[in-house]
Each structure stands twice: as C-alpha cells, then as structure tokens.
Amino acid sequence: MPKYNVKLKKREQVARDTMAFWFDMSGTEFSFRAGQFVDITLENPPHTDAEGNTRGFSIASSPNDRDELLITTRMRNTAFKNSLKEVPLGTQVLVDGPYGNFTLKKDASKLAVMIAGGIGITPMLSMITYAAENRLENRILLLYSNKTAEDAAFVSRLRELERLNKNFRMVAVLTREALQGYENGHITGETIKAHVGEPFKNAVYYVSGPPAMVSEMRKALEGIGISEDDINTEEFSGY
Ligand SMILES: Cc1cc2nc3c(=O)[nH]c(=O)nc-3n(C[C@H](O)[C@H](O)[C@H](O)COP(=O)(O)OP(=O)(O)OC[C@H]3O[C@@H](n4cnc5c(N)ncnc54)[C@H](O)[C@@H]3O)c2cc1C
C-alpha cells in the first residue's frame, strides 16, 4: 500500500476528551472508500512508549474531500496521543493505507443499520457524509450511543446530514443522561427491532466501536436472529 508523507493541518476538540485532526492530502493521489482506515506513524515524536509510534484510525472525512483527511480520537494520556496533541501544526506524519472492508454495501434495497459506540462514529460519519453528497439511494438508520451528550462527537453535523438526506435518520442514545433529543438507555436487541420498524431481518447491520461494545452488539443482533452474513463490524482495538 502506498505511504504518504503529509502535514498536520488543523486540530480541534469535538467532544469531551475527543480531538479531531486534519491532515493535508493535497498534491497526493490518496483515495479511499468511505469506512476504511489508515495507519498513522509519527516521526520523531516528543513522547514514545513500548506501543510504538503507529496507530490505526478510521477516516472520518468523505472520499470526496481530496485535499484533507480527518481522523478523530478519544484523548488519553498515552505517548502517541500526547504527541499528536502537542506537535506544531505543519509537522509531517506518515499515512499508510487505506485498509479495511468496513464499507457500505452497494445493494441499496436493504436498510443499512449502523450502530456506533462512542468514537466508533468515525467510519460511519464518512459513509453517511458520502451517501448524502453522492445522493445514494441507500437508506441508513444510525443508532449512535454515548454516555452523555458531552461525549457525543459530530451530533450537529449528523443532524444537518439528516436534513440534507431524506434517506438518512439518526437515533442518538445516551446511557447515563436523560436529555431532550436523545433516547435514554442501552441499545439492545429489542430497541434495535423497535427502531428499525420494518422487517429487521432484511437489513444489513454495521457496528463499530471499542471491542467490548462491538461484541455486545454482535450478541444482541444474533440474539434477535440476525444472520452473521448481515453483520459487519469494525473493532477499535486498543480501547
Ligand atoms: C481498524 C481500526 C480503526 C480504528 N479507528 C479509530 C478511530 O477512528 N478513533 C480512535 O480513537 N481509535 C481508533 N482505533 C484504535 C486506535 O488504533 C488506538 O488503539 C486507540 O485509539 C488507543 O490508542 P492509545 O494511544 O490511547 O492507547 P495505546 O498506547 O495504544 O494503549 C495500549 C493499551 O494500553 C491500555 N491503555 C492505555 N491507556 C489507557 C487508559 N487511559 N485506560 C485504559 N487502558 C488504557 C489499553 O488497554 C490499550 O490496549 C482504531 C483501531 C483499529 C484497529
């Protein structure tokens, strides 16, 4: 896979302990399918540890944005993330990719049910943005779960995408807070059924987030009889 030496262009906090980083891809031939990820390597970072200087991140921007690539991460006190937060804008990193097959299936006849746990929203934001921009026929239902509203990145952008794309609907869920505009509670097989509101075994499911969340959702989906073939997952190993 080709590797690209590119510069950190911008960074911004987008939720509690959550930062977005944009890299300048202009002048490169980089292209990807919405939902894929890249490996990012920091060269000579200010902090290092035994985990090394490379991490995988789903691309949160749309493939239509040829000039920049967005990744978003939960900040923790680790060498890699402290380095990414501190290095000056313009610092060069190595982007390796794209990798992965966690992408929207072409068959638009089936409802795509996306279940995102926290920062697991990143590949889905890319797919949902791309679907809106390209006026795809695919119907998408996003179930987006966070502990509190402060933890939920990109909610206003997703609400805007709902307005732009009549084929896209979001149910934002909070597990530790009751707030207007959000469902309160945990996503379970029964709540999935209720939100899908049509023959739920005829849908294709996408789940992304920390491994524990992904495995819980897989169990919930299998528990309501969804076939393994209709469950696509992306585990953010490292959480
Ligand atoms: C395909 C793929 C896509 C991914 N996409 C994303 C993405 O879009 N956004 C994103 O944020 N991450 C994503 N990840 C995960 C990412 O690669 C990192 O592993 C993750 O962000 C953790 O990195 P770190 O530097 O915080 O921890 P590391 O330094 O990698 O931590 C190593 C280990 O230490 C432990 N650890 C470290 N700090 C803590 C802590 N504070 N609390 C508990 N345990 C801790 C964890 O068990 C972890 O396994 C993706 C992973 C994969 C495989």
The ligand as a MOL file (V3000), in Angstrom:
LIG
                    3D

  0  0  0     0  0            999 V3000
M  V30 BEGIN CTAB
M  V30 COUNTS 53 58 0 0 0
M  V30 BEGIN ATOM
M  V30 1 C -9.4250 -0.5710 12.2250 0
M  V30 2 C -9.2320 0.3480 13.4080 0
M  V30 3 C -9.7800 1.6090 13.3810 0
M  V30 4 C -9.6120 2.4570 14.4750 0
M  V30 5 N -10.1650 3.7010 14.4240 0
M  V30 6 C -10.0400 4.5140 15.4770 0
M  V30 7 C -10.6300 5.8200 15.4410 0
M  V30 8 O -11.2360 6.2550 14.4580 0
M  V30 9 N -10.5000 6.5830 16.5470 0
M  V30 10 C -9.8210 6.1390 17.6570 0
M  V30 11 O -9.7490 6.8530 18.6400 0
M  V30 12 N -9.2610 4.9280 17.7140 0
M  V30 13 C -9.3500 4.1040 16.6520 0
M  V30 14 N -8.7670 2.8760 16.7080 0
M  V30 15 C -7.9910 2.4950 17.9070 0
M  V30 16 C -6.5930 3.1420 17.8610 0
M  V30 17 O -5.7920 2.4750 16.8930 0
M  V30 18 C -5.8640 3.0770 19.2030 0
M  V30 19 O -5.6030 1.7540 19.5260 0
M  V30 20 C -6.6640 3.6640 20.3250 0
M  V30 21 O -7.0340 4.9860 19.9590 0
M  V30 22 C -5.8690 3.6510 21.6230 0
M  V30 23 O -4.6590 4.3250 21.4210 0
M  V30 24 P -3.8740 4.9450 22.6810 0
M  V30 25 O -2.6760 5.6430 22.1640 0
M  V30 26 O -4.8600 5.7170 23.5110 0
M  V30 27 O -3.5320 3.7140 23.5290 0
M  V30 28 P -2.2730 2.7480 23.4040 0
M  V30 29 O -0.9910 3.4290 23.7540 0
M  V30 30 O -2.3440 2.0900 22.0810 0
M  V30 31 O -2.6880 1.7930 24.5650 0
M  V30 32 C -2.2310 0.4980 24.5950 0
M  V30 33 C -3.0430 -0.2740 25.6070 0
M  V30 34 O -2.9280 0.3430 26.8740 0
M  V30 35 C -4.1580 0.3980 27.5220 0
M  V30 36 N -4.4760 1.7670 27.9140 0
M  V30 37 C -3.7640 2.8480 27.6040 0
M  V30 38 N -4.3080 3.9450 28.1470 0
M  V30 39 C -5.3800 3.5690 28.8070 0
M  V30 40 C -6.3650 4.2290 29.5770 0
M  V30 41 N -6.3200 5.5590 29.8020 0
M  V30 42 N -7.3640 3.4960 30.1130 0
M  V30 43 C -7.4090 2.1650 29.9220 0
M  V30 44 N -6.4980 1.4850 29.2140 0
M  V30 45 C -5.5110 2.1600 28.6720 0
M  V30 46 C -5.1860 -0.1810 26.5900 0
M  V30 47 O -5.5250 -1.4550 27.0540 0
M  V30 48 C -4.5200 -0.2970 25.2730 0
M  V30 49 O -4.8290 -1.5320 24.6620 0
M  V30 50 C -8.8960 2.0170 15.6210 0
M  V30 51 C -8.3350 0.7480 15.6400 0
M  V30 52 C -8.4770 -0.0750 14.5460 0
M  V30 53 C -7.8640 -1.4510 14.5860 0
M  V30 END ATOM
M  V30 BEGIN BOND
M  V30 1 1 1 2
M  V30 2 1 2 3
M  V30 3 2 2 52
M  V30 4 2 3 4
M  V30 5 1 4 5
M  V30 6 1 4 50
M  V30 7 2 5 6
M  V30 8 1 6 7
M  V30 9 1 6 13
M  V30 10 2 7 8
M  V30 11 1 7 9
M  V30 12 1 9 10
M  V30 13 2 10 11
M  V30 14 1 10 12
M  V30 15 2 12 13
M  V30 16 1 13 14
M  V30 17 1 14 15
M  V30 18 1 14 50
M  V30 19 1 15 16
M  V30 20 1 16 17
M  V30 21 1 16 18
M  V30 22 1 18 19
M  V30 23 1 18 20
M  V30 24 1 20 21
M  V30 25 1 20 22
M  V30 26 1 22 23
M  V30 27 1 23 24
M  V30 28 2 24 25
M  V30 29 1 24 26
M  V30 30 1 24 27
M  V30 31 1 27 28
M  V30 32 2 28 29
M  V30 33 1 28 30
M  V30 34 1 28 31
M  V30 35 1 31 32
M  V30 36 1 32 33
M  V30 37 1 33 34
M  V30 38 1 33 48
M  V30 39 1 34 35
M  V30 40 1 35 36
M  V30 41 1 35 46
M  V30 42 1 36 37
M  V30 43 1 36 45
M  V30 44 2 37 38
M  V30 45 1 38 39
M  V30 46 1 39 40
M  V30 47 2 39 45
M  V30 48 1 40 41
M  V30 49 2 40 42
M  V30 50 1 42 43
M  V30 51 2 43 44
M  V30 52 1 44 45
M  V30 53 1 46 47
M  V30 54 1 46 48
M  V30 55 1 48 49
M  V30 56 2 50 51
M  V30 57 1 51 52
M  V30 58 1 52 53
M  V30 END BOND
M  V30 END CTAB
M  END
